[in-house]
Amino acid sequence: MNSTICHSMTMELCSSFKPYSNVLHLQPSDLSFPSSQSPLLLQTHLKICRRCSTPISPDFRVSAVAVDSQEQLPPDSPQRLLKELAERRKVTPRKKRAPPRRLILKPPLDDAELSERFLNSPQLSLKSFPLLSSCLPSSRLNNYDKFWIDEHLPEAKRALGYPVEPSVGFSDDNPAKQVDTLLYLSFQHPFCEKNNARHVRFGHSRLAFLGEYVLELALCEFFLQRYPREPPGPMRERVFALIGKRFLPKWIKAASLQNFIFPYDDMDKLKRLEREGPVKSVFWAMFGAIYLCFGLPEVYRVLFDIFGMDPEAEDCQPRLRRQLEDVDYTSLEFEGNKLSWQDVATYKPPEDALFHHPRLFRACVPPGMHRFRGNIWDYEARPQVMQALGYPLPNADKMPEITEARNIELGLGLQVLILFPLYNNPGRSSVQ
């Protein structure tokens, strides 16, 4: 039977053997197979032949037939289709991705290169403006940065109401000299794919961090002086209606600045989450740059003049509340008069003012607080609180009456700060 199996192979693979006396000494390395037949199949046949009782001559030749199972199957066979589908589903092994460049260790710089990098940093070019210099890029702008400034920044400056000439013409002691650099950083939001340079990303994030609180400070001062009798809750709603993240795209589009944020997309067709993130980052960073170069009055001008914010708009009004009418005395500057943003931006305190911001202080501590002078808290707790805070400060006033009046106003402000919950909720005095 074994001899029949060995001699029934019809396709010869030209596998010649050396003359061995016994087929048991035959090794697979002595065979050559020009086809795709593996030596494993031959070993199986040889194991079967070992059990043969018939001796094998030394001129024994082995012939094998390579059978292609795919040729035997018809073209429309389901097995053939399944086999082809399995071969196509074989996933090629993915190449190992290189680690990010920020995780690759680099040799440290020598002292000469390190000192040159620090000396060439724009942050060290300004000594008289530490806050502004901290928001400048840590290294000099590259060619792409300068190209963007030359091509796109003049149009952005025109939309904001600034002259299109480069700001390098200003003197070194003028912070407006850095307006081109800071405005460029403000438009390079982290969602932008064109420029991912480290000095640009860090500069933009610092400007956005500053601009967020500049906007809140500006609107807080404005609404406190415009509505001196209004509690903080409605004023928070007014602020949110103006600079809430869902309303910022409206102001960006009103100033025609959307193409600088989305140069390849239509902002109106983007999803809300895809639109609000870049707009919020650019909006905050832009006002951080404006505050550093021109101050808080310019922030008011851009908010209300360029973007067209209206505090009296219908969508900016707070919800109605049930509250008692405030019959307290207010300053004559606020009585029957709503201050505009021009009044707040151009206000200059008088020379004999007790505080740096006298009108803002009077909006928070109205003159009616003087009726609380001489109470128990004023005699017992006020000296301890002022001593813990380090007051009164030594002031070199020309008249001692000015120093005394300032300390009195300060004590009234501290009394409002600490006893305000008691005046509104007398029943909670024991808890406080």
C-alpha positions in Angstrom: 0.0 0.0 0.0 2.8 2.4 0.9 4.6 1.7 -2.3 1.4 2.4 -4.2 1.1 5.8 -2.5 4.7 6.6 -3.2 4.5 5.7 -6.9 1.1 7.2 -7.5 2.4 10.8 -7.5 2.4 11.9 -11.1 4.0 15.4 -11.0 7.8 15.1 -10.7 9.5 17.9 -8.8 13.0 16.9 -9.9 13.9 15.8 -6.4 16.9 13.5 -6.8 18.2 11.6 -3.9 21.7 10.5 -3.0 22.0 6.7 -3.0 21.3 5.7 0.5 21.2 2.1 1.6 18.3 2.8 3.9 15.5 5.4 3.4 15.4 6.0 7.1 18.6 7.9 6.8 17.0 10.3 4.3 17.0 14.0 5.5 14.7 16.7 4.2 17.7 18.9 3.6 18.7 16.6 0.8 15.6 17.4 -1.2 14.9 20.3 -3.4 11.4 21.6 -4.2 10.9 24.2 -6.9 7.2 24.6 -6.1 5.5 25.8 -3.0 5.2 22.3 -1.5 6.7 22.3 2.0 9.0 19.7 3.3 6.5 18.8 6.0 4.4 16.9 3.6 7.4 14.8 2.5 8.2 14.0 6.1 4.7 12.6 6.5 5.1 10.4 3.5 8.5 9.2 4.7 7.0 8.3 8.1 4.4 6.2 6.3 7.1 4.5 4.2 9.1 3.5 7.3 6.4 1.0 8.1 6.7 -0.6 4.7 8.0 -4.1 4.8 9.2 -4.0 1.2 12.8 -3.0 0.8 13.5 0.2 -1.2 16.1 0.2 -3.9 18.9 2.8 -3.8 17.7 4.3 -7.1 14.4 5.2 -5.5 13.0 8.6 -6.8 10.2 10.5 -5.2 7.7 12.4 -7.3 5.1 14.8 -5.8 2.1 16.6 -7.1 1.5 20.2 -6.0 -2.3 20.5 -5.8 -3.7 24.0 -5.8 -7.0 23.9 -4.0 -8.1 27.1 -5.5 -7.9 25.8 -9.0 -10.0 22.8 -8.2 -12.8 25.0 -6.9 -15.2 26.6 -9.4 -15.1 30.4 -9.8 -18.5 30.8 -8.2 -17.8 28.5 -5.3 -18.7 30.0 -1.8 -15.5 28.4 -0.3 -13.3 30.2 -2.8 -15.0 33.5 -2.2 -14.7 33.1 1.6 -11.0 32.3 1.2 -10.4 35.4 -0.9 -12.3 37.5 1.6 -10.2 36.1 4.5 -7.0 37.0 2.6 -8.1 40.5 2.0 -9.0 41.0 5.7 -5.5 40.3 6.8 -4.3 43.4 8.5 -0.8 44.5 7.8 1.2 45.2 10.9 1.4 48.8 11.7 4.8 50.5 11.9 5.9 51.7 15.3 5.3 55.4 15.6 8.2 57.5 16.6 7.8 59.2 20.0 6.9 62.9 19.9 9.7 65.3 19.6 9.0 66.9 23.0 9.7 63.5 24.6 13.0 63.0 22.9 15.9 63.9 25.2 18.2 66.5 23.7 21.7 67.3 24.9 21.8 70.4 27.0 22.9 73.7 25.5 26.3 75.0 26.4 26.7 78.3 28.3 27.3 80.3 25.1 24.2 79.1 23.3 22.1 79.4 26.4 23.2 83.0 27.1 22.7 83.9 23.4 19.1 82.6 23.5 18.3 84.5 26.6 19.8 87.7 25.3 18.0 87.5 22.0 14.6 86.8 23.6 12.0 89.6 23.0 10.9 89.3 26.7 14.2 90.9 27.8 13.9 93.9 25.4 11.4 95.7 27.7 12.5 96.5 31.2 10.0 99.2 32.0 6.9 97.1 31.1 7.3 93.8 33.0 3.7 92.6 32.4 3.8 93.3 28.7 7.2 91.7 28.3 6.0 88.5 30.1 3.4 88.1 27.3 5.8 88.5 24.4 7.1 85.4 22.7 10.2 83.7 24.3 12.1 83.7 21.0 12.1 85.8 17.8 9.4 85.4 15.3 10.2 83.2 12.3 9.6 83.8 8.6 6.0 82.4 8.7 5.2 84.8 11.6 6.5 87.8 9.7 4.6 86.7 6.5 1.3 86.5 8.4 1.9 90.0 9.9 2.7 91.5 6.6 -0.3 89.9 4.7 -3.2 89.7 7.2 -2.5 92.0 10.2 -3.2 95.3 8.4 -6.7 94.2 7.6 -7.3 93.1 11.2 -6.0 96.4 12.5 -8.2 98.3 10.1 -11.2 96.3 11.4 -10.3 97.2 15.0 -9.9 100.9 14.2 -6.1 101.2 14.2 -3.7 102.6 11.6 -2.3 99.9 9.2 1.3 101.2 9.5 3.7 98.9 11.3 4.1 99.7 15.0 7.9 99.6 14.9 7.8 103.4 14.3 6.8 104.1 17.9 9.5 104.9 20.5 10.9 102.2 22.8 9.2 103.7 25.9 5.7 103.4 24.2 4.0 100.0 24.8 2.1 100.5 21.6 5.3 99.5 19.7 4.5 95.8 20.5 0.9 95.9 19.3 1.7 94.1 16.0 3.4 91.2 17.8 0.7 90.9 20.4 -2.2 91.1 17.9 -0.5 88.4 15.8 -0.2 86.2 18.9 -3.9 86.8 19.7 -5.1 85.4 16.4 -2.9 82.2 16.6 -5.3 80.1 18.6 -4.4 76.6 19.7 -6.9 75.1 17.2 -5.0 76.5 14.3 -3.1 73.8 12.4 -0.7 76.1 10.4 1.5 77.3 13.2 2.3 75.1 16.2 5.5 76.8 17.3 6.1 76.7 21.0 6.8 80.4 21.4 3.5 81.3 19.6 1.4 78.9 21.5 2.7 80.0 24.9 2.3 83.7 24.0 -1.3 83.2 22.9 -2.2 81.3 26.0 -0.8 84.0 28.3 -2.6 86.7 26.5 -5.9 84.7 26.7 -5.4 84.2 30.4 -4.9 87.9 30.9 -7.7 89.0 28.6 -10.4 86.9 30.3 -10.0 88.8 33.6 -9.5 92.2 31.9 -12.9 91.8 30.3 -14.5 90.9 33.6 -12.8 93.8 35.4 -13.9 96.3 32.7 -17.5 95.3 32.6 -17.6 94.9 36.4 -16.5 98.6 36.9 -18.8 99.7 34.1 -22.0 98.1 35.5 -21.2 99.1 39.1 -21.1 102.7 38.1 -24.0 102.5 35.7 -26.4 100.7 38.0 -25.4 101.8 41.6 -28.6 100.5 43.2 -28.5 97.1 41.5 -27.5 93.9 43.3 -24.7 91.7 42.0 -27.0 89.0 40.6 -28.5 91.0 37.8 -25.1 92.5 36.9 -23.6 89.0 36.5 -26.4 88.2 34.1 -25.6 91.4 32.1 -22.0 90.5 31.9 -22.7 87.0 30.8 -25.1 88.3 28.1 -22.3 90.4 26.6 -19.2 88.2 26.9 -20.6 84.7 27.4 -18.9 82.2 25.1 -22.1 81.4 23.2 -22.5 85.1 22.3 -18.8 85.8 21.3 -19.2 84.6 17.7 -21.8 87.3 17.2 -19.4 90.0 18.1 -16.5 88.6 16.1 -18.8 88.5 13.0 -19.9 92.1 13.7 -16.3 93.3 13.5 -15.6 91.1 10.3 -12.8 89.1 12.1 -14.2 85.6 11.5 -11.9 85.0 8.4 -8.8 85.4 10.6 -10.0 82.7 12.9 -11.5 80.3 10.3 -9.6 81.0 7.1 -10.9 77.9 5.3 -14.3 77.4 6.9 -17.6 79.2 7.1 -18.1 80.0 10.8 -21.9 79.9 10.5 -21.8 76.3 9.2 -19.6 75.0 11.9 -20.9 73.2 15.0 -21.3 75.2 18.1 -18.5 73.3 20.0 -16.2 73.7 17.0 -16.9 77.4 16.8 -17.0 78.6 20.4 -13.5 77.3 21.4 -11.4 79.2 18.9 -13.5 82.3 19.0 -13.3 82.5 22.8 -9.6 82.0 22.8 -9.0 84.7 20.2 -11.5 87.1 21.8 -9.8 86.9 25.2 -6.2 87.1 23.8 -7.1 90.1 21.7 -8.3 92.1 24.6 -5.3 91.1 26.6 -3.1 92.6 23.9 -5.3 95.8 23.7 -5.1 96.3 27.5 -1.3 95.9 27.5 -0.7 98.3 24.7 -3.4 101.0 25.3 -5.0 100.5 28.7 -8.5 100.0 29.9 -10.1 103.0 28.1 -9.3 101.4 24.8 -10.9 98.1 26.0 -14.2 100.1 26.4 -13.9 101.6 23.0 -13.4 98.3 21.2 -16.2 96.6 23.2 -18.9 99.3 22.6 -17.7 101.1 19.5 -16.2 98.4 17.3 -18.2 95.3 18.4 -21.3 97.4 19.1 -22.2 96.0 22.5 -25.4 97.6 23.9 -26.0 97.3 27.6 -29.7 98.4 27.1 -30.4 95.7 24.5 -33.4 93.4 25.1 -31.3 90.2 25.2 -28.9 91.8 27.8 -31.5 92.5 30.4 -31.6 90.4 33.6 -34.6 88.4 34.6 -37.2 90.1 36.8 -36.8 89.7 40.6 -39.0 90.5 43.5 -37.0 92.9 45.7 -37.5 95.9 47.8 -36.7 99.3 46.4 -33.4 100.7 47.5 -34.0 104.0 49.3 -30.4 104.5 50.3 -28.5 107.7 49.4 -26.2 107.5 46.4 -23.6 109.9 45.1 -24.7 112.9 43.1 -22.8 111.6 40.1 -25.1 108.6 39.9 -28.4 110.2 41.0 -30.8 110.2 38.0 -28.0 109.6 35.5 -26.9 106.4 33.7 -23.2 106.7 32.9 -22.1 105.7 29.4 -19.0 103.9 28.5 -17.4 107.2 27.4 -18.0 108.6 30.9 -16.3 105.5 32.5 -13.4 105.4 30.0 -12.5 109.1 30.2 -13.0 109.6 33.9 -10.1 111.2 35.8 -10.2 111.4 39.6 -9.7 114.9 41.1 -6.4 115.7 42.6 -7.7 115.8 46.2 -9.5 112.5 46.0 -9.1 110.1 48.9 -8.7 107.0 46.7 -7.3 106.1 43.4 -10.8 105.1 42.2 -13.1 107.4 44.2 -16.2 107.0 42.0 -16.0 103.3 41.9 -15.5 103.2 45.7 -18.6 105.4 46.1 -20.6 103.1 43.9 -19.7 100.2 46.3 -19.9 102.1 49.6 -22.7 104.7 49.3 -22.8 107.8 51.4 -25.7 106.3 53.4 -23.2 104.0 55.2 -22.2 106.9 57.4 -25.3 106.3 59.5 -23.6 103.1 60.8 -20.7 105.0 62.3 -20.3 104.7 66.0 -22.0 101.3 66.3 -20.6 98.4 68.4 -18.8 96.9 65.5 -17.1 100.3 64.8 -15.7 100.5 68.3 -14.9 96.8 69.0 -14.2 94.9 65.8 -13.0 97.6 63.3 -9.6 98.3 65.0 -8.8 94.6 65.2 -9.7 94.0 61.5 -7.7 97.0 60.4 -4.7 95.9 62.5 -4.9 92.4 61.0 -4.9 93.8 57.5 -2.0 96.3 58.2 -4.1 99.5 58.3 -3.9 102.4 58.6 -1.1 103.0 56.2 1.4 105.8 56.8 0.4 108.5 54.3 2.2 111.7 53.8 -0.9 113.9 53.4 -0.6 117.7 53.6 -3.5 117.8 56.0 -4.2 115.3 58.8 -8.0 115.7 58.1 -7.5 113.9 54.7 -5.9 110.9 56.4 -8.6 110.7 59.0 -11.3 110.9 56.3 -9.7 108.1 54.3 -9.5 105.9 57.4 -13.2 106.5 58.1 -14.2 105.6 54.6 -12.0 102.5 54.8 -13.7 101.4 58.0 -17.1 101.8 56.4 -16.0 99.7 53.5 -14.8 96.9 55.8 -18.1 97.1 57.7 -19.9 96.5 54.4 -17.6 93.7 53.6 -18.1 91.8 56.8 -21.6 92.8 58.0 -23.3 92.8 54.6 -25.0 89.3 55.2 -26.3 90.5 58.6 -27.9 93.6 57.2 -29.8 91.6 54.5 -30.7 88.6 56.8 -31.1 89.8 60.4 -32.3 86.3 61.4 -29.0 84.8 60.6 -27.0 87.0 63.0 -26.4 84.1 65.4 -25.1 81.8 62.6 -22.8 84.5 61.4 
